[in-house]
């Protein structure tokens, strides 16, 4: 499957109903489509799902430190 997909394809790929997908995008749980083409990036969606499920948390002290440093400079 292509990396950039329609909202219907994205919802099907992650296994949720289209209405739920739209709701999650509107509330910020999932990323919005890329403005130039209106398509969704499956890598960005995967990263968002990792954060939701807890997989996006730092796995060791070095990663935790880097995350903290990045948050300070943002």
C-alpha positions as a Markdown table, in Angstrom:
| # | Residue | x | y | z |
|---|---|---|---|---|
| 1 | Unk | 0.0 | 0.0 | 0.0 |
| 2 | Unk | 1.1 | 3.5 | -0.7 |
| 3 | Unk | 2.3 | 5.7 | 2.2 |
| 4 | Unk | -0.2 | 8.5 | 1.3 |
| 5 | Unk | -3.8 | 7.4 | 1.4 |
| 6 | Unk | -7.3 | 8.7 | 1.5 |
| 7 | Unk | -9.2 | 9.0 | 4.8 |
| 8 | Unk | -11.2 | 5.9 | 3.9 |
| 9 | Unk | -8.1 | 3.9 | 3.2 |
| 10 | Unk | -6.4 | 5.2 | 6.4 |
| 11 | Unk | -9.4 | 4.2 | 8.5 |
| 12 | Unk | -9.5 | 0.7 | 6.9 |
| 13 | Unk | -5.8 | 0.3 | 7.3 |
| 14 | Unk | -5.9 | 0.9 | 11.1 |
| 15 | Unk | -9.2 | -1.0 | 11.5 |
| 16 | Unk | -11.6 | 1.7 | 12.6 |
| 17 | Unk | -14.9 | 3.0 | 11.2 |
| 18 | Unk | -14.6 | 6.1 | 9.0 |
| 19 | Unk | -16.7 | 8.2 | 11.4 |
| 20 | Unk | -14.3 | 7.3 | 14.3 |
| 21 | Unk | -11.3 | 8.1 | 12.1 |
| 22 | Unk | -12.8 | 11.5 | 11.3 |
| 23 | Unk | -13.6 | 12.1 | 15.0 |
| 24 | Unk | -10.0 | 11.2 | 16.1 |
| 25 | Unk | -8.5 | 13.5 | 13.4 |
| 26 | Unk | -10.8 | 16.4 | 14.4 |
| 27 | Unk | -9.9 | 16.1 | 18.1 |
| 28 | Unk | -6.2 | 15.7 | 17.4 |
| 29 | Unk | -5.6 | 12.1 | 18.3 |
| 30 | Unk | -4.6 | 11.4 | 14.7 |
| 31 | Unk | -2.8 | 13.8 | 12.3 |
| 32 | Unk | -4.6 | 15.9 | 9.8 |
| 33 | Unk | -4.1 | 15.3 | 6.0 |
| 34 | Unk | -1.2 | 16.8 | 4.2 |
| 35 | Unk | -2.5 | 20.2 | 3.0 |
| 36 | Unk | -1.0 | 20.1 | -0.5 |
| 37 | Unk | -2.6 | 16.8 | -1.5 |
| 38 | Unk | -5.3 | 16.2 | 1.1 |
| 39 | Unk | -4.0 | 12.7 | 1.8 |
| 40 | Unk | -3.0 | 11.0 | 5.1 |
| 41 | Unk | 0.5 | 9.9 | 5.9 |
| 42 | Unk | 0.4 | 6.3 | 7.2 |
| 43 | Unk | 3.8 | 6.7 | 9.0 |
| 44 | Unk | 2.4 | 9.7 | 10.9 |
| 45 | Unk | -0.7 | 7.8 | 11.8 |
| 46 | Unk | 1.4 | 4.8 | 13.0 |
| 47 | Unk | 3.4 | 7.2 | 15.2 |
| 48 | Unk | 0.2 | 8.7 | 16.7 |
| 49 | Unk | -1.1 | 5.3 | 17.4 |
| 50 | Unk | 2.2 | 4.4 | 19.1 |
| 51 | Unk | 1.9 | 7.4 | 21.3 |
| 52 | Unk | -1.8 | 6.6 | 22.2 |
| 53 | Unk | -0.9 | 3.0 | 23.1 |
| 54 | Unk | 2.2 | 4.0 | 25.1 |
| 55 | Unk | 4.7 | 2.7 | 22.6 |
| 56 | Unk | 5.9 | 6.2 | 21.9 |
| 57 | Unk | 7.3 | 6.7 | 25.4 |
| 58 | Unk | 11.1 | 6.7 | 25.9 |
| 59 | Unk | 12.5 | 3.2 | 26.4 |
| 60 | Unk | 15.6 | 4.1 | 28.4 |
| 61 | Unk | 17.1 | 6.9 | 30.4 |
| 62 | Unk | 18.9 | 8.4 | 27.4 |
| 63 | Unk | 15.7 | 8.6 | 25.3 |
| 64 | Unk | 13.9 | 10.1 | 28.3 |
| 65 | Unk | 16.6 | 12.8 | 28.6 |
| 66 | Unk | 16.5 | 13.6 | 24.9 |
| 67 | Unk | 12.7 | 13.9 | 25.0 |
| 68 | Unk | 13.0 | 16.3 | 28.0 |
| 69 | Unk | 15.7 | 18.4 | 26.2 |
| 70 | Unk | 13.6 | 18.6 | 23.0 |
| 71 | Unk | 10.6 | 19.7 | 25.0 |
| 72 | Unk | 12.6 | 22.5 | 26.6 |
| 73 | Unk | 13.9 | 23.8 | 23.3 |
| 74 | Unk | 10.4 | 23.8 | 21.7 |
